[in-house]
């Protein structure tokens, strides 16, 4: 993983906030940036994928303590995956949640 275990392309969801409403505000801001710049994020993910030898790419999503409000994080990534899949360039990707074990078996 060339981005440690944070999400690539500026999509990491670690936040210093300990208040759920502040976390939601930050994620909403991040999500709107992704919606406005979907093509550039997909180009970044395509470049990220070029570092892999297989068509299976593991995108980790979060540094230590990034998931203190996990339901908010999952909502964010559900929405981001939906935006990516609805974009024409996103059709070449298949985004889904998995485990490290499943990824290792796939590659």
Helices and strands as residue ranges (DSSP letters): H 20-36, H 38-49, H 70-86, G 88-92, H 100-106
